[in-house]
Amino acid sequence: LLLPLRAVLDEAVEDRILEVNPLKLINLRKVVPIERRESTYEPQPYTQAELRTLLGRVPIPERWAFQLWAYTGVRTGELIGLRWPRVDLEAGQISITEVTTEYEDKPRTKTKAGMRTIALLPAAAEALEAMREHTLLGGDRVTINPRGLREDKAWDTNKLAAVWDRAHRGTAIPRRNPYQLRHTFASQLLSQGENPAFIARLLGHKTTEMVTRIYG
């Protein structure tokens, strides 16, 4: 409601009906939900061929973390914060209930919609099966940085980005940050004709608006 109202008031200022638009004094980023904010951002998803090439260039066991990311569409903090008790390979699903941001474990996701269950695609289940021998006996964190110096081997955004950047070297694939794996997941599902409401739930969005606006 505020966005179209601001446009109307801007026109009133131009027509000299008003001297100033009072909504200019309001920081709309703080009052407008993120899914309703105007944005010029465009995702840069990978093709399946690009994705296969890059995943094949990431060393094991790091590869499995990126494969899990690409085939679940989780956010960075959700990937880092995923714990083995939230994984049910028999049922073929994971539960997103917590996040890790800047090495700080948070007991819940940022929004209620972020608390969700994700059905595992075969490639995601494969990654989890492969990771069990590398991480399950060392603690309950699913994805760990095997070359990290921290005791809990938790990833951080920069270290994940550095590994993914190295996978691009020597290829003709344009470099993108690893968050594009989330966009790739959503874009692939849309291209296969999946229901936007279903995709929104998988991504942890409250409505379909973000899906249709960003990926449509």
C-alpha positions in Angstrom: 0.0 0.0 0.0 2.8 2.5 0.9 4.7 2.0 -2.4 1.8 3.1 -4.7 0.8 5.8 -2.3 4.3 7.3 -2.4 4.1 7.4 -6.2 0.8 9.3 -6.0 2.3 11.8 -3.5 5.3 12.2 -5.8 3.0 13.2 -8.6 1.2 15.6 -6.2 4.5 17.3 -5.5 5.3 17.5 -9.2 1.9 19.1 -9.8 2.6 21.5 -6.9 -0.4 20.3 -4.9 2.0 19.4 -2.1 5.3 21.0 -1.2 6.9 17.8 0.0 6.1 14.1 0.0 5.8 13.1 3.7 6.5 9.5 2.9 10.0 10.5 1.8 10.8 10.9 5.5 9.9 7.2 6.2 12.5 4.5 5.6 10.3 2.1 3.7 12.9 -0.7 3.9 12.0 -0.9 7.6 8.2 -1.0 7.1 7.7 -2.8 3.8 8.1 -6.6 3.9 11.2 -7.8 2.0 9.1 -9.6 -0.6 7.3 -6.4 -1.4 10.3 -4.2 -1.8 11.3 -2.9 -5.2 14.5 -4.6 -6.5 16.6 -4.6 -9.6 18.5 -7.7 -8.5 18.5 -10.5 -11.1 19.6 -14.1 -10.1 22.3 -15.8 -12.3 21.5 -19.5 -12.0 23.7 -22.2 -13.4 22.8 -24.5 -16.1 22.8 -28.2 -15.2 25.9 -28.7 -17.4 27.7 -25.8 -15.6 26.6 -27.2 -12.2 27.9 -30.7 -12.9 31.3 -29.3 -14.1 31.8 -27.1 -11.0 30.7 -29.7 -8.5 33.2 -32.1 -10.1 36.0 -29.6 -9.5 35.3 -29.2 -5.8 37.4 -31.6 -3.7 35.9 -34.2 -1.5 34.5 -33.8 1.1 33.8 -30.2 0.5 31.9 -31.2 -2.7 29.1 -32.7 -0.8 28.3 -29.5 1.0 27.9 -27.7 -2.3 25.9 -30.5 -3.8 23.5 -30.4 -0.9 23.3 -26.6 -1.3 22.5 -26.9 -5.0 19.8 -29.5 -4.6 18.0 -28.2 -1.5 18.1 -24.4 -2.1 18.8 -23.6 1.5 20.2 -20.3 2.6 23.9 -20.0 3.6 23.3 -19.9 7.3 20.9 -22.8 7.0 23.5 -24.9 5.3 26.1 -24.1 7.9 23.7 -24.6 10.8 22.2 -27.9 9.6 22.5 -30.7 12.2 22.3 -34.5 11.8 19.3 -34.8 14.2 17.4 -32.7 11.6 18.2 -35.2 8.8 16.0 -38.2 8.1 17.4 -40.2 5.3 14.8 -42.9 5.6 12.0 -40.4 5.2 14.0 -38.5 2.6 13.8 -35.1 4.2 15.6 -32.5 6.3 14.2 -30.0 8.8 15.4 -26.4 8.8 15.0 -25.2 12.3 18.2 -23.2 13.1 21.0 -21.2 11.4 24.6 -20.3 11.9 25.7 -16.8 11.1 29.3 -15.5 11.6 30.0 -18.6 13.8 27.0 -17.8 16.0 24.5 -20.6 16.3 20.9 -19.4 16.5 18.2 -21.7 17.7 15.6 -20.7 15.1 15.4 -19.2 11.6 14.8 -15.5 11.1 11.2 -15.9 10.1 8.4 -18.4 10.8 8.3 -19.4 7.2 12.0 -20.3 7.4 11.1 -23.2 9.7 10.3 -25.9 7.2 10.8 -29.4 6.0 12.5 -30.0 2.6 12.0 -33.3 0.7 15.3 -34.5 -0.6 16.1 -34.8 -4.3 18.3 -37.9 -5.1 21.4 -35.7 -5.5 20.8 -34.1 -2.1 20.3 -37.5 -0.5 23.5 -38.7 -2.2 25.4 -35.8 -0.7 24.1 -36.5 2.8 25.0 -40.2 2.5 28.5 -39.3 1.4 29.0 -36.8 4.2 28.1 -39.2 7.0 31.5 -40.8 7.1 33.2 -37.4 7.1 31.1 -35.5 9.7 28.7 -37.7 11.6 31.2 -39.2 14.0 32.9 -35.8 14.6 29.8 -34.0 16.0 26.3 -33.1 14.9 27.1 -30.5 12.3 26.3 -31.8 8.8 28.6 -29.6 6.7 32.0 -28.9 8.1 35.2 -27.2 6.7 37.7 -30.1 6.9 40.6 -27.6 6.6 39.2 -25.1 9.1 41.1 -24.1 12.2 38.1 -23.9 14.5 37.3 -26.7 16.8 33.8 -27.2 15.4 35.0 -26.8 11.8 32.1 -24.5 11.0 32.1 -22.9 7.6 31.7 -19.1 7.1 30.4 -17.3 4.1 33.9 -16.2 2.9 35.5 -19.6 3.1 32.6 -21.2 1.2 32.9 -18.5 -1.4 36.7 -19.1 -1.7 36.2 -22.8 -2.4 33.5 -22.2 -5.0 35.6 -19.5 -6.7 38.5 -21.9 -7.1 36.1 -24.3 -8.9 35.5 -21.7 -11.6 39.2 -21.3 -12.4 40.3 -22.7 -15.7 36.7 -22.9 -17.0 34.7 -20.7 -19.3 31.9 -20.5 -16.7 31.3 -16.9 -15.5 32.2 -16.6 -11.8 29.2 -16.2 -9.5 29.0 -16.5 -5.7 27.7 -19.8 -4.2 24.4 -18.2 -3.2 23.5 -18.7 -6.9 23.1 -22.4 -6.0 19.9 -21.4 -4.2 18.8 -19.5 -7.3 19.7 -22.5 -9.5 17.5 -24.8 -7.4 14.5 -22.5 -7.6 15.0 -21.8 -11.3 15.3 -25.5 -12.2 12.1 -26.3 -10.4 10.2 -23.5 -12.1 11.5 -24.6 -15.5 10.2 -28.1 -14.8 6.8 -26.7 -14.1 6.6 -27.0 -10.3 4.0 -25.0 -8.5 5.3 -21.6 -7.3 3.6 -22.1 -4.0 5.5 -25.4 -3.5 8.8 -23.7 -4.4 8.1 -20.8 -2.0 7.6 -23.3 0.8 10.8 -25.1 0.0 12.7 -21.8 -0.1 11.2 -20.6 3.2 9.2 -17.7 1.7 5.8 -16.8 3.3 4.2 -16.1 -0.1 4.8 -16.8 -3.8 5.5 -13.2 -4.5 9.2 -13.4 -4.1 9.4 -16.5 -6.3 7.4 -14.9 -9.2 9.1 -11.5 -8.9 12.7 -12.8 -8.7 12.5 -15.9 -10.9 9.4 -15.5 -13.0 
